[in-house]
Amino acid sequence: MKYPSILDRQYQQYLPFVEEVAKRVKSTLVNFCDKKGYAFTSRIKTIESLAEKIETGRFKKWSDLDDLFACTVIIPRLSQEQEIIDFCRNSFNITKTLKRGQAKKAPDIFIFDSTRLSGKLRSIDLSLDNSLNIFNIGFEIQIKSAFEHAWAVSTHDLVYKSSEIDWKKQRLAAQIKSTVEQLDTLILAFEEVSAVIQESDYPELKKKIQIAKLTESLFKNKIPEELRPKDLSRFCDILYRILVSAGKEENIKESLDYIKSVVNSTPNKKFPRSISLLQYFLAILVENQIVTLPLPNYSCHITEELITLYPCFDTQNSISFDYET
């Protein structure tokens, strides 16, 4: 692409400052995203893209170009959006906020509509206001759902950077975008929508629900909160798999009733706190010969703490998870 020399000079003059801004903004946002488990992408605008943007005629002067550096925070659910907006306002000098749905949009049109924040790095030195420095370089932060990001990266080059103008491709991209918007809406209203789904009488799930209900009831009355699994649904999946492997699939209630009986009869002072809840439940079942080791396709997590409390595991090292590499 051909672009004027004045643009090249301006771009090269600003580029080192833009790169430093990008470095600082990325450092701040990547640390935040890592802690929250959000994805992050970024880019410095190329001179070719900048030339095209200027030629749109939508900008009057250089300072109107507020996305020489732009980045995107990608979130699982739109309900998490405000948290990022608040963080950005506390971390940067946000000069403009355009939230999704704020722009007027016909109900039958499906186009790009992500929340965008325009900002600058914070500075307390007012003498820098009119000079070329990193604190006067504008940047943009977009906030997209995972579905929106997938749509954008999947269709952008196919449609908007294509060498041809094709009504069918643009129509298909809009149809996909409508699906993306519907998916985000369903996630936002997940609890309400799931309540109207017709339930199926699926035996395996009913048994896992039994495990979950028992576990929650024991936490209310007996088990210390510090032993609560990080993910209760995964805990139930694993315990169910253990019982199935042990041939107890048809009488899971009997096994659960036994666990309940042992837990409720254990004095609080003697409650094992040095092992995980799964280790504790498994120990109850193994010690009382409800489950017999080894189990097919299951490696037990046998630790020193478990053996100390339950010596019956001392001879089971051959089926234990091995910490040796």
Secondary structure in CASP SS format (residue, H / E / C, confidence):
PFRMAT SS
TARGET T0000
AUTHOR 0000-0000-0000
METHOD secondary structure of the structure
MODEL  1
M C 1.00
K C 1.00
Y C 1.00
P C 1.00
S H 1.00
I H 1.00
L H 1.00
D H 1.00
R H 1.00
Q H 1.00
Y H 1.00
Q H 1.00
Q H 1.00
Y H 1.00
L H 1.00
P H 1.00
F H 1.00
V H 1.00
E H 1.00
E H 1.00
V H 1.00
A H 1.00
K H 1.00
R H 1.00
V H 1.00
K H 1.00
S H 1.00
T H 1.00
L H 1.00
V H 1.00
N H 1.00
F H 1.00
C H 1.00
D H 1.00
K H 1.00
K H 1.00
G C 1.00
Y C 1.00
A E 1.00
F E 1.00
T E 1.00
S E 1.00
R E 1.00
I E 1.00
K C 1.00
T C 1.00
I H 1.00
E H 1.00
S H 1.00
L H 1.00
A H 1.00
E H 1.00
K H 1.00
I H 1.00
E H 1.00
T C 1.00
G C 1.00
R C 1.00
F C 1.00
K C 1.00
K C 1.00
W H 1.00
S H 1.00
D H 1.00
L C 1.00
D C 1.00
D C 1.00
L C 1.00
F E 1.00
A E 1.00
C E 1.00
T E 1.00
V E 1.00
I E 1.00
I E 1.00
P C 1.00
R C 1.00
L H 1.00
S H 1.00
Q H 1.00
E H 1.00
Q H 1.00
E H 1.00
I H 1.00
I H 1.00
D H 1.00
F H 1.00
C H 1.00
R H 1.00
N H 1.00
S H 1.00
F C 1.00
N E 1.00
I E 1.00
T E 1.00
K E 1.00
T E 1.00
L E 1.00
K C 1.00
R C 1.00
G C 1.00
Q C 1.00
A C 1.00
K C 1.00
K C 1.00
A C 1.00
P C 1.00
D C 1.00
I C 1.00
F C 1.00
I C 1.00
F C 1.00
D C 1.00
S C 1.00
T E 1.00
R E 1.00
L E 1.00
S E 1.00
G E 1.00
K E 1.00
L C 1.00
R C 1.00
S C 1.00
I C 1.00
D C 1.00
L H 1.00
S H 1.00
L H 1.00
D C 1.00
N C 1.00
S C 1.00
L C 1.00
N C 1.00
I H 1.00
F H 1.00
N H 1.00
I C 1.00
G C 1.00
F E 1.00
E E 1.00
I E 1.00
Q E 1.00
I E 1.00
K E 1.00
S E 1.00
A H 1.00
F H 1.00
E H 1.00
H H 1.00
A H 1.00
W H 1.00
A H 1.00
V H 1.00
S H 1.00
T H 1.00
H H 1.00
D H 1.00
L H 1.00
V H 1.00
Y H 1.00
K C 1.00
S C 1.00
S C 1.00
E C 1.00
I C 1.00
D C 1.00
W H 1.00
K H 1.00
K H 1.00
Q H 1.00
R H 1.00
L H 1.00
A H 1.00
A H 1.00
Q H 1.00
I H 1.00
K H 1.00
S H 1.00
T H 1.00
V H 1.00
E H 1.00
Q H 1.00
L H 1.00
D H 1.00
T H 1.00
L H 1.00
I H 1.00
L H 1.00
A C 1.00
F H 1.00
E H 1.00
E H 1.00
V H 1.00
S H 1.00
A C 1.00
V C 1.00
I C 1.00
Q C 1.00
E C 1.00
S C 1.00
D C 1.00
Y C 1.00
P H 1.00
E H 1.00
L H 1.00
K H 1.00
K H 1.00
K H 1.00
I H 1.00
Q H 1.00
I H 1.00
A H 1.00
K H 1.00
L H 1.00
T H 1.00
E H 1.00
S H 1.00
L H 1.00
F H 1.00
K H 1.00
N H 1.00
K C 1.00
I C 1.00
P C 1.00
E H 1.00
E H 1.00
L H 1.00
R C 1.00
P C 1.00
K C 1.00
D C 1.00
L H 1.00
S H 1.00
R H 1.00
F H 1.00
C H 1.00
D H 1.00
I H 1.00
L H 1.00
Y H 1.00
R H 1.00
I H 1.00
L H 1.00
V H 1.00
S H 1.00
A C 1.00
G C 1.00
K C 1.00
E H 1.00
E H 1.00
N H 1.00
I H 1.00
K H 1.00
E H 1.00
S H 1.00
L H 1.00
D H 1.00
Y H 1.00
I H 1.00
K H 1.00
S H 1.00
V H 1.00
V H 1.00
N H 1.00
S H 1.00
T C 1.00
P C 1.00
N H 1.00
K H 1.00
K H 1.00
F C 1.00
P C 1.00
R C 1.00
S C 1.00
I C 1.00
S C 1.00
L H 1.00
L H 1.00
Q H 1.00
Y H 1.00
F H 1.00
L H 1.00
A H 1.00
I H 1.00
L H 1.00
V H 1.00
E H 1.00
N C 1.00
Q C 1.00
I C 1.00
V C 1.00
T C 1.00
L C 1.00
P C 1.00
L C 1.00
P C 1.00
N C 1.00
Y C 1.00
S C 1.00
C E 1.00
H C 1.00
I C 1.00
T C 1.00
E H 1.00
E H 1.00
L H 1.00
I H 1.00
T H 1.00
L H 1.00
Y C 1.00
P H 1.00
C H 1.00
F H 1.00
D C 1.00
T C 1.00
Q C 1.00
N H 1.00
S H 1.00
I H 1.00
S E 1.00
F C 1.00
D C 1.00
Y C 1.00
E C 1.00
T C 1.00
END
